[in-house]
Structure formats: structure tokens, C-alpha cells
Amino acid sequence: MPSQLTDYRKISTALIATVFNESKNINDFLESYKRQSILAQELIIVDAFSEDGTDLLIEEFGRRNPHLRIRLFRKKSNRSQARNFAVNQTKADYLVFTDAGCVLDWLWLEELLKKLILSQKKVIGGFFGGIVHSELEEAIVPYFLQLPKNVSEKNFIPTTRSLLIEKKFWQEMGGLNESLKLSEDYQLMLRIKKRKIPIAFAKKAIVYWEPPHSFMAFIQKISSFARSDVEAGIIRPKVLLIFARYLFFLILLLNFNLIYFLGLFFIYMMWSIYKNKHNCPRSWYLLPILQVSSDFVVMVASLLTMPKFNSRAL
């Protein structure tokens, strides 16, 4: 981190986002970027040949707002390939990443840059919030976002939904693993932590994200993340805990300890409510259903994907 950087408004940045069939969300994203208290030097968007007119909406928005310096590329690629490609298109010193399906708080980029100056770190992770329209969506959010009560600078793991990183360091790390369609940013963070590179946490740099809108969409997303983790060579501790938990339940059943099984399972259901009730005041009663459903989906998806486990990916 160059010591001469003392004014966040003078830092050279490029904001990078990837899109595919985001016509329903892209205008909200672009408008939220337009309202930022400070803008990046350029906004680079890589479109994987959307079929719903997303690219046309971006082009029109760019024509109406030339000061945003939107650069649109079309490239058939997954997210890892698209983001690496976008990095190679900019001369900016710092890279800022988010998802086009998000809405940016108006101080998001400013807060990331302020944290960069204060921390003198190469990697700054921003925070997240959920945009919910129903009780189900409210209950789903804790399964995908790290929430304020459970997060600290020591345990926070950034994602490319809200991230600022020095370009030179990104290149030293080799960027994202282009063979991965999902979990690519988590794998990058694990590689960074493995090298003991400190990561700063900008809690006030918030992007807002829409969770899956239906139960089936929730199940599909949980399954896709579980599969992608295994393919990326990642076995999360919480996944091992899920297997251990249900193995214990199975042992109780096989030994006909039905009373103990029912008692412990009831406690588990109460715990699933307790840990997230403060985040789900309207939908807490849905939490046990989502907990058990996600548990089984994670276990089944992980086991089915084990033949593709890549222990060398990290």
C-alpha cells in the first residue's frame, strides 16, 4: 500500500461487475451507482451475452450518463473468467467488485476507500444487507449473508459482492480460479488468508442483495453453493458439523433412543430459531424448515459432488 495515499478521492479505482440476464435489476444497480458520493474512474461491465436485453439497457443508461464512464464488454464466460478479463481492461490501481443484482448504499464506495486509507491494507471487504419483500425472503437472508450480530473483523470473509483490492496484489494472487463458476471469491479469500495477508472490514460499506424469492429457488441456490465448494476443494467447518450432527442423530435412532433423539432434535429446532430470530422478527417460524431443508441439501449435494473434489485448488 503506497504511503503517499492520504486522500481517498484521489485513488484510482475501477468498479467491475458481471451480468447475465439482469434486465429486471440492472437499472436499480446503475441508478444506485449513479447516486454514489464518489464515483470510480470507470465502471467496467462484462455481459455473458444476455438474452433479455440487459446489454441494451446498459448501453442506453451509459448514453444518458456519459460522466459515469461505463465500458461494456460482451464475452461468453463464467464469473471468474469475466472478472479476470475486466481486470485486464483497466489501468486503475485499485479494483472494486460488486454484483449487478445488488443495490449500492450511496456511501458504499466512499466507505471502502476511507477504510483503505485508514487501514493501509491491500484488501478491504464491505458489508451486505438483504432486500426482502416477504416473510420467506426475510427468513432466507441469514442463510446467504453474514449478519451484524455474528461478524467481526477477525472472522469476516469478504466476497466479490462488496470488495476493494489492490490491482497489483490481485495479479500477484493470480486473480480468480477460472475453472470455478461459484465459490471463486471464497476460494480467493482462503488463499489470501493462507498467506496471512490481513483483510480490513468496512462495516459501513453496504450493498443490498435480493435473496431467492421462492422455497425451490432457495433449495437450488443452496445446492449450487454446496457443489461449487466441493469442486473448489473447499470443505467448510460448518458443513462437517452438519454431517456430524446428523450422524449423531442417526446413531440415536439406530440404538432406539427415540426419546433422546426427539429431545435433542427439538433443541436443535429451537436453536435454529434462537440464532436468527433477531434477524427474522416476522418469519422466525420458518427457520426450522429452512434449517433442516438446507442441511439435507448440503449433505446430498456435497456427497454427490465428492468425485469432483479438487484438493489442489487451494
C-alpha positions in Angstrom: 0.0 0.0 0.0 1.7 3.2 -1.1 2.2 5.5 1.9 1.5 8.6 -0.2 -2.2 7.7 -0.5 -3.8 10.0 2.1 -6.9 11.3 0.2 -9.5 8.7 -0.8 -10.9 11.0 -3.5 -7.6 10.8 -5.5 -7.4 7.0 -5.5 -7.5 5.4 -9.0 -10.3 2.8 -9.0 -12.3 0.7 -11.5 -15.6 -0.8 -10.5 -16.2 -4.2 -12.0 -19.5 -6.1 -12.4 -20.6 -9.1 -14.4 -24.1 -9.6 -15.8 -26.3 -12.2 -17.5 -30.0 -11.7 -18.0 -30.3 -8.9 -15.3 -32.9 -6.8 -17.1 -35.1 -6.7 -14.1 -32.3 -5.5 -11.8 -29.8 -3.6 -13.9 -31.4 -0.2 -13.7 -31.7 -0.3 -9.9 -28.0 -1.2 -9.8 -26.9 1.5 -12.2 -29.0 4.2 -10.5 -27.5 3.3 -7.1 -24.0 3.6 -8.6 -25.0 7.0 -10.2 -26.0 8.2 -6.7 -22.6 7.3 -5.1 -21.0 10.1 -3.1 -17.8 9.3 -5.1 -17.5 7.6 -8.4 -14.8 5.2 -9.7 -12.8 6.3 -12.7 -14.7 3.8 -14.8 -17.4 1.2 -14.5 -16.5 -2.0 -16.4 -19.4 -4.4 -17.0 -18.9 -7.8 -18.7 -22.0 -9.3 -20.2 -22.1 -13.0 -20.9 -24.4 -12.4 -23.9 -27.6 -11.7 -22.1 -30.7 -12.8 -23.9 -33.2 -10.4 -22.2 -31.8 -7.0 -23.4 -29.6 -6.4 -20.4 -26.8 -5.1 -22.6 -29.2 -2.7 -24.4 -30.3 -1.2 -21.1 -26.7 -0.7 -20.0 -25.9 1.0 -23.3 -28.9 3.3 -23.1 -28.0 4.2 -19.5 -24.4 4.9 -20.5 -25.6 7.3 -23.2 -27.7 9.2 -20.8 -25.0 9.3 -18.2 -21.6 9.7 -20.0 -20.0 11.0 -16.8 -20.2 7.5 -15.4 -17.7 6.2 -18.0 -19.4 2.9 -18.4 -17.4 0.4 -20.5 -19.5 -2.6 -21.6 -17.9 -5.8 -22.9 -19.6 -8.9 -24.2 -17.8 -12.2 -23.5 -19.1 -15.7 -23.2 -17.6 -16.7 -19.9 -18.3 -17.6 -16.3 -18.0 -15.0 -13.5 -14.3 -15.9 -12.7 -13.3 -15.5 -16.4 -15.3 -12.3 -16.8 -13.9 -10.6 -13.7 -10.3 -11.6 -14.6 -10.9 -10.2 -18.1 -12.3 -7.0 -16.7 -9.2 -6.5 -14.5 -7.0 -6.7 -17.6 -9.0 -3.9 -19.3 -8.3 -1.3 -16.7 -5.2 0.7 -15.7 -6.7 1.7 -12.3 -4.6 1.0 -9.2 -7.5 -0.4 -7.2 -10.3 -2.8 -8.2 -13.8 -2.6 -6.7 -16.2 -5.5 -7.2 -19.9 -5.9 -6.8 -22.8 -7.8 -8.3 -25.2 -6.2 -10.8 -28.1 -7.7 -8.9 -27.3 -5.5 -5.9 -28.2 -2.0 -4.9 -25.4 0.1 -3.5 -25.7 2.3 -0.5 -24.9 5.8 -1.5 -21.7 5.9 0.7 -20.6 2.4 -0.3 -17.5 3.3 -2.4 -16.5 6.2 -0.2 -16.6 3.9 2.9 -14.4 1.3 1.2 -11.9 4.0 0.2 -11.8 5.6 3.6 -11.1 2.2 5.2 -8.3 1.7 2.6 -6.7 4.9 3.8 -7.2 4.2 7.5 -6.1 0.5 7.5 -3.3 0.7 4.8 -4.4 -2.9 3.9 -4.4 -4.4 0.4 -7.9 -6.0 0.7 -11.0 -4.3 2.1 -14.2 -6.2 2.5 -17.5 -4.3 2.5 -20.7 -5.5 4.2 -24.2 -6.6 3.0 -27.9 -6.3 3.7 -30.9 -8.1 2.4 -33.8 -6.6 0.3 -36.8 -8.5 1.4 -40.4 -8.4 0.1 -41.9 -11.4 2.0 -41.6 -13.3 5.2 -39.9 -16.2 3.3 -37.3 -13.9 1.9 -36.6 -12.5 5.4 -36.0 -16.0 6.7 -33.8 -16.9 3.8 -31.4 -14.0 4.1 -29.4 -15.4 7.1 -28.5 -18.5 5.1 -26.6 -16.4 2.5 -25.4 -13.3 4.2 -23.1 -12.8 7.2 -25.2 -10.7 9.6 -24.1 -7.9 12.0 -24.5 -9.9 15.3 -22.2 -12.7 14.2 -19.5 -10.8 12.4 -16.2 -9.1 13.4 -13.1 -8.0 11.6 -11.3 -11.2 12.7 -13.9 -13.7 11.3 -15.3 -11.7 8.4 -14.7 -13.2 4.9 -15.3 -10.8 2.1 -17.0 -11.7 -1.2 -16.9 -10.0 -4.6 -20.3 -8.7 -3.8 -18.6 -5.9 -1.8 -14.8 -5.8 -2.2 -11.9 -3.4 -2.8 -8.5 -4.9 -3.6 -5.2 -3.5 -4.9 -4.8 -4.5 -8.5 -1.1 -5.4 -8.2 -1.9 -7.7 -5.3 -4.8 -9.2 -7.3 -2.4 -10.0 -10.1 0.2 -11.5 -7.6 -2.6 -13.8 -6.3 -3.4 -14.9 -9.9 -6.9 -13.5 -9.8 -9.8 -15.9 -9.6 -9.7 -19.5 -10.5 -11.3 -19.5 -13.9 -12.4 -23.2 -13.7 -14.9 -22.2 -10.9 -18.4 -21.0 -11.7 -19.2 -20.4 -8.0 -17.3 -20.1 -4.7 -14.5 -18.5 -6.7 -14.3 -15.4 -4.4 -14.4 -17.6 -1.3 -11.5 -19.6 -2.6 -9.5 -16.5 -3.3 -10.1 -15.2 0.2 -8.9 -18.6 1.6 -5.8 -18.3 -0.5 -5.2 -14.8 0.8 -5.7 -15.9 4.4 -3.4 -18.9 3.8 -0.7 -16.3 3.0 -1.6 -14.5 6.2 -2.4 -11.3 4.4 -4.6 -9.1 6.7 -8.0 -8.1 5.4 -9.8 -4.9 6.6 -13.5 -4.8 7.2 -15.6 -1.8 6.2 -18.8 -2.4 8.0 -20.4 0.8 6.7 -19.7 0.0 3.1 -23.0 -1.8 2.4 -24.6 -3.4 -0.7 -28.1 -4.6 -0.6 -28.9 -8.0 -2.2 -32.2 -9.8 -3.1 -32.4 -13.3 -1.8 -34.2 -16.2 -3.6 -37.9 -15.4 -4.0 -39.2 -19.0 -3.5 -38.5 -22.1 -1.5 -37.4 -24.0 -4.6 -35.1 -21.2 -5.6 -33.6 -21.3 -2.1 -33.0 -25.0 -2.4 -31.4 -24.7 -5.8 -29.0 -21.9 -4.6 -28.0 -23.9 -1.5 -27.3 -26.9 -3.7 -25.3 -25.0 -6.2 -23.1 -23.4 -3.5 -22.5 -26.8 -1.8 -21.5 -28.3 -5.1 -19.2 -25.4 -6.1 -17.5 -25.5 -2.7 -16.5 -29.2 -3.2 -15.4 -28.6 -6.8 -13.2 -25.7 -5.5 -11.6 -28.0 -2.9 -13.4 -26.3 0.0 -14.8 -28.2 2.9 -16.3 -25.6 5.3 -16.2 -26.4 9.0 -19.9 -25.8 9.3 -20.6 -28.5 6.6 -18.6 -31.0 8.7 -20.7 -30.0 11.7 -23.8 -30.8 9.8 -22.6 -34.2 8.9 -21.5 -34.9 12.5 -24.8 -33.7 13.9 -26.9 -35.9 11.7 -24.6 -38.9 12.2 -25.2 -38.5 15.9 -29.0 -38.3 15.4 -28.7 -41.5 13.2 -26.8 -43.3 16.0 -29.5 -42.4 18.5 -32.2 -43.8 16.2 -30.3 -47.0 15.4 -29.9 -47.6 19.1 -33.6 -47.0 19.7 -33.0 -44.0 21.9 -36.1 -42.3 20.5 -36.7 -40.1 23.5 -33.2 -38.7 23.4 -33.4 -38.3 19.6 -36.7 -36.3 19.8 -35.4 -34.3 22.7 -32.2 -33.3 21.0 -33.9 -32.7 17.7 -36.3 -30.4 19.4 -33.5 -28.5 21.0 -31.8 -28.2 17.5 -35.0 -26.8 16.1 -35.2 -24.2 18.9 -31.6 -23.3 18.3 -32.3 -22.7 14.6 -34.9 -20.1 15.7 -32.8 -18.6 18.5 -29.7 -17.9 16.4 -31.6 -15.9 13.8 -34.8 -14.7 15.5 -33.4 -11.2 15.9 -32.9 -11.1 12.1 -36.3 -12.6 11.3 -39.0 -11.0 13.6 -41.8 -11.7 11.2 -40.7 -15.1 9.9 -38.9 -16.9 12.8 -41.4 -19.8 12.5 -40.0 -20.7 9.1 -36.4 -21.0 10.3 -36.6 -24.7 11.4 -38.0 -25.7 8.0 -35.2 -23.9 6.2 -32.6 -25.3 8.6 -33.5 -28.9 8.1 -34.0 -28.4 4.3 -30.7 -26.7 3.8 -28.9 -29.3 6.0 -30.1 -32.2 3.8 -29.5 -30.4 0.6 -25.9 -29.5 1.6 -25.2 -33.1 2.6 -26.7 -34.7 -0.5 -25.1 -32.2 -2.9 -21.7 -32.5 -1.2 -21.7 -36.3 -1.3 -22.8 -36.4 -4.9 -20.1 -33.9 -5.9 -17.2 -35.6 -4.0 -15.9 -37.3 -7.1 -15.1 -33.8 -8.4 -13.3 -32.7 -5.2 -10.2 -30.8 -6.1 -7.7 -30.9 -3.2 -5.2 -28.9 -5.2 -7.5 -26.0 -6.0 -6.2 -24.1 -2.9 
